Amino acid sequence: MKLKEKVAIVTGASSGIGEAIAKHLADEGAKVVLAARREEKLADLSSNINEKNDGSAIVVKTDVTSKDDMENLVARAKEEFGKVDIVINNAGVMLLSFIKNDKVDEWAQMVDVNIKGVLYGIHAALPDMLEQGSGHLVNVSSVAGHEVFPSSTVYSATKYAVRALSMGLEKELSKTGVRVTNISPGAVETELTHHITDEEVMGMFKDRADRKKLHADDIARAVVYAVTQPDYVNVNEVVVRPMAK
């Protein structure tokens, strides 16, 4: 129970990596605030966590692209639990497409969710963390934030931005007691690919269907490792990739 009495917000908690992170944090004793748009999914997860851990999990329906929603999320966490110790900026979309196919609306959606969503999470939580002299911001980037491959051009641009935000924040906050960690998952078995609309990309994925993928729990364990280190230790970046099959 390394996180007993800690309060953690997890965005994108309705499925995949976010859901796994919330469960693992709760298993370590954290009170978890579950944020996403799909309230019914969050309700099921909250019931599961509270039943398993006899712990505290609350649901706050949240659209990370709304500054007001993110401010409300932090306010609700403080109202229920008195503080916020950890924010997992996990919500993201991966709408891979070739630039020539001109998926402009999807580009905009990735910018809004993947970049603005993280910025709004930082905006909403950081003032209180600075005031209390402690806190941990965990931003979920991607290996696509380290390298670019055909069809990932815009997605990679957003994940490079998340990584840059993490790097800059770590330097700015190094003397404040607020820690920053960037988590970069490789290919993970989640819903992310289900929303891709570019038929050329979907054909490419079919050709790679037998490639080894990580599980959401693998990323959750990396997050738990980062947030359970002693206060004087800041794990700046964790890259998690599947082994070649």
Rosetta blueprint (number, residue, H / E / L):
1 M L
2 K L
3 L L
4 K L
5 E L
6 K L
7 V E
8 A E
9 I E
10 V E
11 T E
12 G L
13 A L
14 S L
15 S L
16 G H
17 I H
18 G H
19 E H
20 A H
21 I H
22 A H
23 K H
24 H H
25 L H
26 A H
27 D H
28 E L
29 G L
30 A L
31 K E
32 V E
33 V E
34 L E
35 A E
36 A E
37 R L
38 R L
39 E H
40 E H
41 K H
42 L H
43 A H
44 D H
45 L H
46 S H
47 S H
48 N H
49 I H
50 N H
51 E H
52 K H
53 N H
54 D L
55 G L
56 S L
57 A E
58 I E
59 V E
60 V E
61 K E
62 T L
63 D L
64 V L
65 T L
66 S L
67 K H
68 D H
69 D H
70 M H
71 E H
72 N H
73 L H
74 V H
75 A H
76 R H
77 A H
78 K H
79 E H
80 E H
81 F H
82 G L
83 K L
84 V L
85 D L
86 I E
87 V E
88 I E
89 N E
90 N L
91 A L
92 G L
93 V L
94 M L
95 L L
96 L L
97 S L
98 F L
99 I H
100 K H
101 N H
102 D L
103 K L
104 V H
105 D H
106 E H
107 W H
108 A H
109 Q H
110 M H
111 V H
112 D H
113 V H
114 N H
115 I H
116 K H
117 G H
118 V H
119 L H
120 Y H
121 G H
122 I H
123 H H
124 A H
125 A H
126 L H
127 P H
128 D H
129 M H
130 L H
131 E H
132 Q H
133 G L
134 S L
135 G E
136 H E
137 L E
138 V E
139 N E
140 V E
141 S L
142 S L
143 V H
144 A H
145 G H
146 H L
147 E L
148 V L
149 F L
150 P L
151 S L
152 S L
153 T H
154 V H
155 Y H
156 S H
157 A H
158 T H
159 K H
160 Y H
161 A H
162 V H
163 R H
164 A H
165 L H
166 S H
167 M H
168 G H
169 L H
170 E H
171 K H
172 E H
173 L H
174 S L
175 K L
176 T L
177 G L
178 V E
179 R E
180 V E
181 T E
182 N E
183 I E
184 S E
185 P E
186 G L
187 A L
188 V E
189 E L
190 T L
191 E L
192 L H
193 T H
194 H H
195 H H
196 I L
197 T L
198 D L
199 E H
200 E H
201 V H
202 M H
203 G H
204 M H
205 F H
206 K H
207 D H
208 R L
209 A L
210 D L
211 R L
212 K L
213 K L
214 L E
215 H L
216 A H
217 D H
218 D H
219 I H
220 A H
221 R H
222 A H
223 V H
224 V H
225 Y H
226 A H
227 V H
228 T L
229 Q L
230 P L
231 D L
232 Y L
233 V L
234 N L
235 V L
236 N L
237 E E
238 V E
239 V E
240 V E
241 R L
242 P L
243 M L
244 A L
245 K L
